[in-house]
């Protein structure tokens, strides 16, 4: 995101869920939201949308509400590229969000979304039951060699989420993954994605 913003692209973030009682109190929700906004501001996000669905309780929300809320964001932004969680993540919310997003991203509307990617999430990707559906298989690598420090700086805003190594949500783990993904394609640091769909228009 920091790289795209630095190149002059508009970057938007959609946060679908929030903590809900009894898991989190109102002050905790406010704190996490502020952490997110501070991080997004640092890396140049144009706007962050908060849909405020209850975390770990999405299955209790009517599917049409989730679908419509994400579709409304897509219609408002008309993005060229969309990044979604990996559907094979341990977090069931991720699976449901991906399914709802793919409904909104059906290639049947006037605006053409050129590319859809899945991203990996430390602490969620690779923790579910091993099988070919859950496995994250990267096919696209983005060079973030000049932006890894900015990424770490942004992550440091998330005091409520980050922890000390060897916790997977640690700065060291983030650096290690970036270095590994980078080394895979002879770069100093990279982020890996799985291409879900690409539409190449005439003249491109």
C-alpha positions as CSV (number, residue, x, y, z in Angstrom):
1,X,0.0,0.0,0.0
2,X,2.8,2.4,0.9
3,X,4.5,1.7,-2.5
4,X,1.3,2.3,-4.5
5,X,0.5,5.5,-2.5
6,X,4.1,6.8,-3.2
7,X,3.5,6.2,-6.9
8,X,0.5,8.4,-6.9
9,X,-2.2,5.8,-6.8
10,X,-5.3,6.2,-4.6
11,X,-5.3,3.5,-1.9
12,X,-8.4,2.6,0.1
13,X,-8.9,0.2,3.0
14,X,-12.1,-1.5,4.1
15,X,-12.1,-2.9,7.6
16,X,-15.1,-5.2,7.7
17,X,-15.3,-6.3,11.4
18,X,-14.7,-4.8,14.8
19,X,-14.5,-6.3,18.3
20,X,-17.8,-6.8,20.0
21,X,-19.0,-7.3,23.5
22,X,-18.2,-9.4,25.5
23,X,-14.9,-9.8,23.6
24,X,-13.9,-6.2,23.6
25,X,-15.3,-3.1,25.3
26,X,-16.0,0.2,23.5
27,X,-12.7,1.7,24.6
28,X,-10.8,-1.2,23.1
29,X,-12.7,-0.9,19.8
30,X,-11.9,2.8,19.7
31,X,-8.2,2.1,20.4
32,X,-7.8,-0.4,17.6
33,X,-9.6,1.8,15.2
34,X,-7.3,4.7,16.0
35,X,-4.3,2.4,15.6
36,X,-5.6,1.5,12.2
37,X,-6.2,5.1,11.1
38,X,-2.8,6.2,12.3
39,X,-1.1,3.4,10.4
40,X,-3.1,4.1,7.2
41,X,-2.4,7.8,7.4
42,X,1.3,7.1,7.6
43,X,1.4,5.0,4.5
44,X,-0.8,7.3,2.5
45,X,-4.2,5.6,2.5
46,X,-6.8,7.9,0.9
47,X,-9.7,6.7,3.1
48,X,-10.4,3.8,5.5
49,X,-13.9,2.4,5.6
50,X,-15.2,0.7,8.8
51,X,-18.2,-1.5,8.3
52,X,-18.4,-2.4,12.0
53,X,-19.7,-6.0,11.7
54,X,-19.0,-8.1,14.8
55,X,-15.7,-10.0,14.8
56,X,-16.0,-13.8,15.1
57,X,-19.8,-13.5,14.7
58,X,-20.2,-12.9,11.0
59,X,-22.2,-16.1,10.6
60,X,-25.0,-14.5,12.6
61,X,-25.3,-11.6,10.1
62,X,-27.6,-12.1,7.2
63,X,-25.5,-12.8,4.1
64,X,-27.2,-10.1,2.0
65,X,-26.2,-7.4,4.5
66,X,-22.5,-8.4,4.3
67,X,-22.7,-8.7,0.5
68,X,-24.5,-5.3,0.1
69,X,-22.1,-3.5,2.4
70,X,-19.0,-4.6,0.5
71,X,-20.7,-4.0,-2.8
72,X,-21.5,-0.5,-1.8
73,X,-17.8,0.2,-1.2
74,X,-16.9,-1.3,-4.5
75,X,-19.4,0.8,-6.3
76,X,-18.3,4.0,-4.5
77,X,-14.5,3.5,-5.2
78,X,-14.6,1.7,-8.6
79,X,-11.1,0.2,-8.0
80,X,-8.8,-1.1,-10.6
81,X,-7.3,-3.7,-8.2
82,X,-8.7,-5.4,-5.1
83,X,-6.8,-7.3,-2.4
84,X,-8.7,-9.9,-0.3
85,X,-7.6,-12.2,2.5
86,X,-6.7,-15.7,1.5
87,X,-9.8,-17.9,1.6
88,X,-7.9,-20.7,3.2
89,X,-7.1,-18.8,6.4
90,X,-7.9,-20.1,9.8
91,X,-10.1,-17.2,10.5
92,X,-13.7,-18.0,9.4
93,X,-14.4,-14.3,9.0
94,X,-11.8,-14.2,6.2
95,X,-13.6,-16.9,4.3
96,X,-17.0,-15.2,4.6
97,X,-15.5,-11.8,3.7
98,X,-13.9,-13.2,0.6
99,X,-17.1,-14.9,-0.5
100,X,-19.1,-11.7,0.0
101,X,-16.4,-9.7,-1.8
102,X,-16.4,-12.0,-4.8
103,X,-20.2,-11.5,-5.1
104,X,-19.6,-7.8,-5.3
105,X,-16.7,-8.3,-7.7
106,X,-18.6,-10.3,-10.3
107,X,-17.5,-9.2,-13.8
108,X,-21.0,-8.1,-14.9
109,X,-20.9,-4.3,-14.2
110,X,-19.8,-1.4,-16.4
111,X,-16.7,-0.7,-14.4
112,X,-14.0,-3.3,-15.0
113,X,-11.9,-4.4,-12.1
114,X,-8.7,-5.4,-13.7
115,X,-7.1,-7.6,-11.0
116,X,-8.1,-9.3,-7.8
117,X,-5.4,-10.7,-5.5
118,X,-5.4,-12.8,-2.3
119,X,-2.9,-11.8,0.4
120,X,-1.4,-13.8,3.2
121,X,-1.8,-12.9,6.9
122,X,0.6,-13.9,9.5
123,X,-1.3,-15.6,12.3
124,X,-4.1,-16.8,10.0
125,X,-2.6,-18.0,6.7
126,X,-1.3,-21.6,6.9
127,X,-2.8,-22.4,10.3
128,X,-5.9,-24.2,9.1
129,X,-6.1,-28.0,8.3
130,X,-3.4,-28.6,5.5
131,X,-5.0,-29.3,2.2
132,X,-4.8,-28.0,-1.4
133,X,-7.8,-25.6,-0.8
134,X,-6.2,-24.0,2.3
135,X,-2.7,-23.8,1.0
136,X,-1.5,-20.3,0.0
137,X,0.2,-20.5,-3.4
138,X,1.8,-17.2,-4.3
139,X,1.9,-16.3,-8.0
140,X,2.7,-12.5,-7.8
141,X,5.5,-10.8,-5.9
142,X,5.7,-7.1,-5.2
143,X,9.1,-5.5,-4.5
144,X,8.9,-3.7,-1.2
145,X,12.6,-3.3,-0.6
146,X,12.3,0.4,-0.3
147,X,9.2,0.2,1.9
148,X,9.8,-2.5,4.5
149,X,10.8,0.2,7.1
150,X,7.6,2.1,6.4
151,X,5.6,-1.1,6.8
152,X,7.3,-1.8,10.1
153,X,6.7,1.8,11.3
154,X,3.0,1.4,10.4
155,X,2.7,-1.9,12.2
156,X,4.2,-0.4,15.3
157,X,1.0,1.7,15.7
158,X,-0.8,-1.6,16.4
159,X,0.2,-1.9,20.0
160,X,-2.9,-3.9,20.8
161,X,-2.1,-6.5,18.0
162,X,1.7,-6.8,17.9
163,X,3.7,-8.9,20.2
164,X,7.3,-10.0,20.9
165,X,9.1,-12.6,18.8
166,X,8.6,-15.6,18.4
167,X,4.9,-14.6,18.3
168,X,3.9,-14.6,14.6
169,X,2.5,-11.1,15.0
170,X,5.9,-9.6,15.6
171,X,8.1,-7.2,13.7
172,X,10.8,-9.9,13.4
173,X,8.3,-12.4,11.8
174,X,7.1,-9.7,9.4
175,X,10.7,-8.9,8.4
176,X,11.5,-12.6,8.0
177,X,8.5,-13.2,5.7
178,X,9.4,-10.2,3.6
179,X,13.0,-11.4,3.3
180,X,11.9,-14.9,2.4
181,X,9.4,-13.8,-0.2
182,X,11.9,-11.5,-1.6
183,X,14.7,-14.1,-1.8
184,X,12.3,-16.4,-3.6
185,X,12.4,-14.0,-6.6
186,X,15.9,-12.4,-6.0
187,X,14.7,-9.3,-4.2
188,X,15.7,-7.9,-0.8
189,X,12.1,-7.8,0.4
190,X,8.7,-8.6,-1.2
191,X,5.1,-9.3,-0.5
192,X,3.5,-12.3,-2.1
193,X,0.0,-12.6,-3.5
194,X,-2.1,-15.1,-5.3
195,X,-3.8,-13.9,-8.5
196,X,-7.5,-14.6,-8.4
197,X,-8.5,-12.9,-11.6
198,X,-7.1,-10.6,-14.2
199,X,-8.8,-8.9,-17.1
200,X,-6.7,-7.5,-19.8
201,X,-8.5,-4.9,-21.9
202,X,-7.6,-4.1,-25.5
203,X,-4.6,-1.9,-25.8
204,X,-3.1,-2.9,-22.5
